Amino acid sequence: MKLHYYKETDSLYIDLSSKTSVDSKEISPGVVLDYSEDDQIVGIDIQQASQVVDLSIIEADEIPIKKLSFIQK
């Protein structure tokens, strides 16, 4: 899962899968779900995110240490 915050549009995109989105559905005002070809949810788009999500408390639950190129073994 990846989180992308776009300050210019105040939108938060939660990327749940590497699958391509082929369809979208607004499930409530300002919240859109993206679906893959096999009807799985692959992303969540939240408009006016700063009004509905406390962006200051978003935390990383897991960091892929092996992928950090600056860490030496």
Backbone as XML, in Angstrom:
<?xml version="1.0"?>
<chain id="A" units="angstrom">
  <residue number="1" name="MET">
    <atom name="N" x="0.847" y="-1.171" z="0.000"/>
    <atom name="CA" x="0.000" y="0.000" z="0.000"/>
    <atom name="C" x="0.892" y="1.234" z="0.000"/>
  </residue>
  <residue number="2" name="LYS">
    <atom name="N" x="0.512" y="2.198" z="-0.831"/>
    <atom name="CA" x="1.242" y="3.459" z="-0.891"/>
    <atom name="C" x="0.250" y="4.606" z="-0.747"/>
  </residue>
  <residue number="3" name="LEU">
    <atom name="N" x="0.690" y="5.641" z="-0.059"/>
    <atom name="CA" x="-0.120" y="6.846" z="0.094"/>
    <atom name="C" x="0.519" y="7.970" z="-0.699"/>
  </residue>
  <residue number="4" name="HIS">
    <atom name="N" x="-0.301" y="8.687" z="-1.450"/>
    <atom name="CA" x="0.182" y="9.828" z="-2.216"/>
    <atom name="C" x="-0.701" y="11.027" z="-1.870"/>
  </residue>
  <residue number="5" name="TYR">
    <atom name="N" x="-0.101" y="12.075" z="-1.333"/>
    <atom name="CA" x="-0.855" y="13.292" z="-1.032"/>
    <atom name="C" x="-0.445" y="14.361" z="-2.024"/>
  </residue>
  <residue number="6" name="TYR">
    <atom name="N" x="-1.435" y="14.980" z="-2.659"/>
    <atom name="CA" x="-1.204" y="16.031" z="-3.646"/>
    <atom name="C" x="-1.707" y="17.349" z="-3.069"/>
  </residue>
  <residue number="7" name="LYS">
    <atom name="N" x="-0.768" y="18.161" z="-2.600"/>
    <atom name="CA" x="-1.104" y="19.413" z="-1.931"/>
    <atom name="C" x="-1.875" y="20.360" z="-2.850"/>
  </residue>
  <residue number="8" name="GLU">
    <atom name="N" x="-1.495" y="20.392" z="-4.138"/>
    <atom name="CA" x="-2.126" y="21.314" z="-5.090"/>
    <atom name="C" x="-3.634" y="21.090" z="-5.192"/>
  </residue>
  <residue number="9" name="THR">
    <atom name="N" x="-4.056" y="19.838" z="-5.090"/>
    <atom name="CA" x="-5.476" y="19.512" z="-5.212"/>
    <atom name="C" x="-6.093" y="19.054" z="-3.891"/>
  </residue>
  <residue number="10" name="ASP">
    <atom name="N" x="-5.282" y="19.009" z="-2.830"/>
    <atom name="CA" x="-5.704" y="18.520" z="-1.517"/>
    <atom name="C" x="-6.386" y="17.159" z="-1.639"/>
  </residue>
  <residue number="11" name="SER">
    <atom name="N" x="-5.726" y="16.265" z="-2.377"/>
    <atom name="CA" x="-6.276" y="14.922" z="-2.532"/>
    <atom name="C" x="-5.280" y="13.884" z="-2.031"/>
  </residue>
  <residue number="12" name="LEU">
    <atom name="N" x="-5.826" y="12.813" z="-1.492"/>
    <atom name="CA" x="-5.028" y="11.702" z="-0.988"/>
    <atom name="C" x="-5.400" y="10.475" z="-1.794"/>
  </residue>
  <residue number="13" name="TYR">
    <atom name="N" x="-4.389" y="9.833" z="-2.386"/>
    <atom name="CA" x="-4.638" y="8.595" z="-3.122"/>
    <atom name="C" x="-3.987" y="7.450" z="-2.367"/>
  </residue>
  <residue number="14" name="ILE">
    <atom name="N" x="-4.774" y="6.441" z="-2.070"/>
    <atom name="CA" x="-4.282" y="5.247" z="-1.394"/>
    <atom name="C" x="-4.204" y="4.144" z="-2.438"/>
  </residue>
  <residue number="15" name="ASP">
    <atom name="N" x="-2.983" y="3.795" z="-2.792"/>
    <atom name="CA" x="-2.716" y="2.790" z="-3.815"/>
    <atom name="C" x="-2.650" y="1.429" z="-3.133"/>
  </residue>
  <residue number="16" name="LEU">
    <atom name="N" x="-3.617" y="0.570" z="-3.412"/>
    <atom name="CA" x="-3.719" y="-0.719" z="-2.738"/>
    <atom name="C" x="-3.115" y="-1.872" z="-3.524"/>
  </residue>
  <residue number="17" name="SER">
    <atom name="N" x="-2.885" y="-1.657" z="-4.812"/>
    <atom name="CA" x="-2.432" y="-2.747" z="-5.670"/>
    <atom name="C" x="-1.655" y="-2.188" z="-6.849"/>
  </residue>
  <residue number="18" name="SER">
    <atom name="N" x="-0.835" y="-3.030" z="-7.453"/>
    <atom name="CA" x="-0.109" y="-2.616" z="-8.655"/>
    <atom name="C" x="-0.946" y="-2.841" z="-9.912"/>
  </residue>
  <residue number="19" name="LYS">
    <atom name="N" x="-2.141" y="-3.418" z="-9.749"/>
    <atom name="CA" x="-3.029" y="-3.642" z="-10.893"/>
    <atom name="C" x="-3.521" y="-2.304" z="-11.434"/>
  </residue>
  <residue number="20" name="THR">
    <atom name="N" x="-3.816" y="-2.282" z="-12.722"/>
    <atom name="CA" x="-4.305" y="-1.078" z="-13.389"/>
    <atom name="C" x="-5.786" y="-0.871" z="-13.102"/>
  </residue>
  <residue number="21" name="SER">
    <atom name="N" x="-6.150" y="0.376" z="-12.871"/>
    <atom name="CA" x="-7.546" y="0.733" z="-12.665"/>
    <atom name="C" x="-8.249" y="0.831" z="-14.017"/>
  </residue>
  <residue number="22" name="VAL">
    <atom name="N" x="-9.413" y="0.181" z="-14.124"/>
    <atom name="CA" x="-10.187" y="0.243" z="-15.361"/>
    <atom name="C" x="-11.570" y="0.851" z="-15.138"/>
  </residue>
  <residue number="23" name="ASP">
    <atom name="N" x="-11.949" y="1.044" z="-13.880"/>
    <atom name="CA" x="-13.263" y="1.598" z="-13.572"/>
    <atom name="C" x="-13.197" y="2.300" z="-12.224"/>
  </residue>
  <residue number="24" name="SER">
    <atom name="N" x="-14.076" y="3.261" z="-12.029"/>
    <atom name="CA" x="-14.130" y="4.018" z="-10.773"/>
    <atom name="C" x="-15.577" y="4.216" z="-10.369"/>
  </residue>
  <residue number="25" name="LYS">
    <atom name="N" x="-15.791" y="4.341" z="-9.058"/>
    <atom name="CA" x="-17.135" y="4.602" z="-8.554"/>
    <atom name="C" x="-17.034" y="5.512" z="-7.344"/>
  </residue>
  <residue number="26" name="GLU">
    <atom name="N" x="-17.790" y="6.613" z="-7.377"/>
    <atom name="CA" x="-17.842" y="7.511" z="-6.223"/>
    <atom name="C" x="-18.792" y="6.895" z="-5.204"/>
  </residue>
  <residue number="27" name="ILE">
    <atom name="N" x="-18.252" y="6.551" z="-4.031"/>
    <atom name="CA" x="-19.072" y="5.878" z="-3.022"/>
    <atom name="C" x="-19.673" y="6.844" z="-2.009"/>
  </residue>
  <residue number="28" name="SER">
    <atom name="N" x="-19.104" y="8.029" z="-1.924"/>
    <atom name="CA" x="-19.652" y="9.114" z="-1.119"/>
    <atom name="C" x="-19.035" y="10.393" z="-1.667"/>
  </residue>
  <residue number="29" name="PRO">
    <atom name="N" x="-19.595" y="11.549" z="-1.338"/>
    <atom name="CA" x="-19.044" y="12.782" z="-1.897"/>
    <atom name="C" x="-17.548" y="12.917" z="-1.618"/>
  </residue>
  <residue number="30" name="GLY">
    <atom name="N" x="-16.757" y="12.978" z="-2.690"/>
    <atom name="CA" x="-15.324" y="13.166" z="-2.561"/>
    <atom name="C" x="-14.510" y="11.913" z="-2.320"/>
  </residue>
  <residue number="31" name="VAL">
    <atom name="N" x="-15.155" y="10.743" z="-2.328"/>
    <atom name="CA" x="-14.428" y="9.481" z="-2.137"/>
    <atom name="C" x="-14.732" y="8.559" z="-3.318"/>
  </residue>
  <residue number="32" name="VAL">
    <atom name="N" x="-13.665" y="8.214" z="-4.053"/>
    <atom name="CA" x="-13.804" y="7.392" z="-5.252"/>
    <atom name="C" x="-12.976" y="6.122" z="-5.095"/>
  </residue>
  <residue number="33" name="LEU">
    <atom name="N" x="-13.593" y="4.987" z="-5.401"/>
    <atom name="CA" x="-12.879" y="3.715" z="-5.412"/>
    <atom name="C" x="-12.498" y="3.379" z="-6.846"/>
  </residue>
  <residue number="34" name="ASP">
    <atom name="N" x="-11.272" y="2.924" z="-7.052"/>
    <atom name="CA" x="-10.810" y="2.479" z="-8.361"/>
    <atom name="C" x="-10.798" y="0.957" z="-8.369"/>
  </residue>
  <residue number="35" name="TYR">
    <atom name="N" x="-11.289" y="0.378" z="-9.472"/>
    <atom name="CA" x="-11.400" y="-1.072" z="-9.596"/>
    <atom name="C" x="-10.542" y="-1.596" z="-10.736"/>
  </residue>
  <residue number="36" name="SER">
    <atom name="N" x="-10.023" y="-2.805" z="-10.553"/>
    <atom name="CA" x="-9.252" y="-3.480" z="-11.598"/>
    <atom name="C" x="-10.210" y="-4.207" z="-12.541"/>
  </residue>
  <residue number="37" name="GLU">
    <atom name="N" x="-9.638" y="-4.803" z="-13.574"/>
    <atom name="CA" x="-10.429" y="-5.552" z="-14.546"/>
    <atom name="C" x="-11.186" y="-6.710" z="-13.894"/>
  </residue>
  <residue number="38" name="ASP">
    <atom name="N" x="-10.607" y="-7.303" z="-12.845"/>
    <atom name="CA" x="-11.277" y="-8.407" z="-12.150"/>
    <atom name="C" x="-12.117" y="-7.923" z="-10.959"/>
  </residue>
  <residue number="39" name="ASP">
    <atom name="N" x="-12.479" y="-6.633" z="-10.985"/>
    <atom name="CA" x="-13.405" y="-6.021" z="-10.018"/>
    <atom name="C" x="-12.865" y="-5.958" z="-8.590"/>
  </residue>
  <residue number="40" name="GLN">
    <atom name="N" x="-11.550" y="-5.911" z="-8.436"/>
    <atom name="CA" x="-10.927" y="-5.735" z="-7.124"/>
    <atom name="C" x="-10.640" y="-4.253" z="-6.902"/>
  </residue>
  <residue number="41" name="ILE">
    <atom name="N" x="-10.758" y="-3.786" z="-5.672"/>
    <atom name="CA" x="-10.433" y="-2.393" z="-5.362"/>
    <atom name="C" x="-8.918" y="-2.238" z="-5.395"/>
  </residue>
  <residue number="42" name="VAL">
    <atom name="N" x="-8.440" y="-1.317" z="-6.243"/>
    <atom name="CA" x="-6.995" y="-1.111" z="-6.373"/>
    <atom name="C" x="-6.548" y="0.240" z="-5.825"/>
  </residue>
  <residue number="43" name="GLY">
    <atom name="N" x="-7.501" y="1.131" z="-5.564"/>
    <atom name="CA" x="-7.130" y="2.432" z="-5.034"/>
    <atom name="C" x="-8.319" y="3.192" z="-4.487"/>
  </residue>
  <residue number="44" name="ILE">
    <atom name="N" x="-8.004" y="4.142" z="-3.623"/>
    <atom name="CA" x="-9.022" y="5.004" z="-3.025"/>
    <atom name="C" x="-8.558" y="6.440" z="-3.185"/>
  </residue>
  <residue number="45" name="ASP">
    <atom name="N" x="-9.401" y="7.269" z="-3.781"/>
    <atom name="CA" x="-9.088" y="8.679" z="-3.989"/>
    <atom name="C" x="-9.972" y="9.505" z="-3.062"/>
  </residue>
  <residue number="46" name="ILE">
    <atom name="N" x="-9.352" y="10.313" z="-2.209"/>
    <atom name="CA" x="-10.090" y="11.146" z="-1.257"/>
    <atom name="C" x="-9.826" y="12.604" z="-1.590"/>
  </residue>
  <residue number="47" name="GLN">
    <atom name="N" x="-10.862" y="13.309" z="-2.026"/>
    <atom name="CA" x="-10.765" y="14.727" z="-2.328"/>
    <atom name="C" x="-10.956" y="15.536" z="-1.045"/>
  </residue>
  <residue number="48" name="GLN">
    <atom name="N" x="-10.391" y="16.734" z="-1.009"/>
    <atom name="CA" x="-10.430" y="17.591" z="0.184"/>
    <atom name="C" x="-9.960" y="16.797" z="1.403"/>
  </residue>
  <residue number="49" name="ALA">
    <atom name="N" x="-8.859" y="16.093" z="1.218"/>
    <atom name="CA" x="-8.347" y="15.153" z="2.219"/>
    <atom name="C" x="-8.052" y="15.807" z="3.559"/>
  </residue>
  <residue number="50" name="SER">
    <atom name="N" x="-7.529" y="17.008" z="3.547"/>
    <atom name="CA" x="-7.164" y="17.647" z="4.815"/>
    <atom name="C" x="-8.386" y="17.950" z="5.679"/>
  </residue>
  <residue number="51" name="GLN">
    <atom name="N" x="-9.575" y="17.918" z="5.087"/>
    <atom name="CA" x="-10.795" y="18.161" z="5.853"/>
    <atom name="C" x="-11.374" y="16.884" z="6.459"/>
  </residue>
  <residue number="52" name="VAL">
    <atom name="N" x="-10.952" y="15.723" z="5.937"/>
    <atom name="CA" x="-11.525" y="14.467" z="6.425"/>
    <atom name="C" x="-10.497" y="13.505" z="7.014"/>
  </residue>
  <residue number="53" name="VAL">
    <atom name="N" x="-9.209" y="13.781" z="6.795"/>
    <atom name="CA" x="-8.139" y="12.921" z="7.301"/>
    <atom name="C" x="-7.129" y="13.793" z="8.032"/>
  </residue>
  <residue number="54" name="ASP">
    <atom name="N" x="-6.726" y="13.381" z="9.224"/>
    <atom name="CA" x="-5.677" y="14.105" z="9.941"/>
    <atom name="C" x="-4.337" y="13.656" z="9.367"/>
  </residue>
  <residue number="55" name="LEU">
    <atom name="N" x="-3.832" y="14.412" z="8.404"/>
    <atom name="CA" x="-2.611" y="14.042" z="7.694"/>
    <atom name="C" x="-1.374" y="14.087" z="8.578"/>
  </residue>
  <residue number="56" name="SER">
    <atom name="N" x="-1.459" y="14.732" z="9.730"/>
    <atom name="CA" x="-0.290" y="14.826" z="10.609"/>
    <atom name="C" x="-0.022" y="13.529" z="11.375"/>
  </residue>
  <residue number="57" name="ILE">
    <atom name="N" x="-0.980" y="12.610" z="11.392"/>
    <atom name="CA" x="-0.773" y="11.377" z="12.159"/>
    <atom name="C" x="-0.611" y="10.138" z="11.284"/>
  </residue>
  <residue number="58" name="ILE">
    <atom name="N" x="-0.476" y="10.317" z="9.982"/>
    <atom name="CA" x="-0.240" y="9.162" z="9.117"/>
    <atom name="C" x="1.146" y="8.628" z="9.424"/>
  </residue>
  <residue number="59" name="GLU">
    <atom name="N" x="1.222" y="7.346" z="9.733"/>
    <atom name="CA" x="2.477" y="6.721" z="10.130"/>
    <atom name="C" x="2.796" y="5.558" z="9.207"/>
  </residue>
  <residue number="60" name="ALA">
    <atom name="N" x="4.076" y="5.263" z="9.093"/>
    <atom name="CA" x="4.500" y="4.076" z="8.352"/>
    <atom name="C" x="4.448" y="2.892" z="9.303"/>
  </residue>
  <residue number="61" name="ASP">
    <atom name="N" x="3.682" y="1.893" z="8.949"/>
    <atom name="CA" x="3.570" y="0.704" z="9.781"/>
    <atom name="C" x="4.719" y="-0.256" z="9.500"/>
  </residue>
  <residue number="62" name="GLU">
    <atom name="N" x="5.204" y="-0.231" z="8.274"/>
    <atom name="CA" x="6.280" y="-1.131" z="7.892"/>
    <atom name="C" x="7.133" y="-0.442" z="6.832"/>
  </residue>
  <residue number="63" name="ILE">
    <atom name="N" x="8.431" y="-0.496" z="6.987"/>
    <atom name="CA" x="9.351" y="0.093" z="6.014"/>
    <atom name="C" x="10.174" y="-1.035" z="5.410"/>
  </residue>
  <residue number="64" name="PRO">
    <atom name="N" x="10.183" y="-1.133" z="4.066"/>
    <atom name="CA" x="10.940" y="-2.213" z="3.422"/>
    <atom name="C" x="12.443" y="-1.934" z="3.462"/>
  </residue>
  <residue number="65" name="ILE">
    <atom name="N" x="13.085" y="-2.254" z="4.566"/>
    <atom name="CA" x="14.498" y="-1.948" z="4.799"/>
    <atom name="C" x="15.387" y="-2.467" z="3.671"/>
  </residue>
  <residue number="66" name="LYS">
    <atom name="N" x="15.108" y="-3.648" z="3.160"/>
    <atom name="CA" x="15.942" y="-4.234" z="2.113"/>
    <atom name="C" x="15.961" y="-3.392" z="0.841"/>
  </residue>
  <residue number="67" name="LYS">
    <atom name="N" x="14.938" y="-2.570" z="0.628"/>
    <atom name="CA" x="14.857" y="-1.766" z="-0.583"/>
    <atom name="C" x="15.506" y="-0.394" z="-0.435"/>
  </residue>
  <residue number="68" name="LEU">
    <atom name="N" x="15.950" y="-0.048" z="0.752"/>
    <atom name="CA" x="16.591" y="1.244" z="0.966"/>
    <atom name="C" x="18.047" y="1.150" z="0.525"/>
  </residue>
  <residue number="69" name="SER">
    <atom name="N" x="18.373" y="1.807" z="-0.561"/>
    <atom name="CA" x="19.689" y="1.656" z="-1.177"/>
    <atom name="C" x="20.823" y="2.258" z="-0.353"/>
  </residue>
  <residue number="70" name="PHE">
    <atom name="N" x="20.527" y="3.172" z="0.557"/>
    <atom name="CA" x="21.595" y="3.829" z="1.310"/>
    <atom name="C" x="22.034" y="3.045" z="2.543"/>
  </residue>
  <residue number="71" name="ILE">
    <atom name="N" x="21.343" y="1.961" z="2.860"/>
    <atom name="CA" x="21.717" y="1.153" z="4.019"/>
    <atom name="C" x="22.728" y="0.095" z="3.587"/>
  </residue>
  <residue number="72" name="GLN">
    <atom name="N" x="23.850" y="0.073" z="4.265"/>
    <atom name="CA" x="24.909" y="-0.896" z="3.967"/>
    <atom name="C" x="24.777" y="-2.099" z="4.881"/>
  </residue>
  <residue number="73" name="LYS">
    <atom name="N" x="25.057" y="-3.262" z="4.345"/>
    <atom name="CA" x="25.039" y="-4.482" z="5.167"/>
    <atom name="C" x="26.362" y="-4.671" z="5.844"/>
  </residue>
</chain>
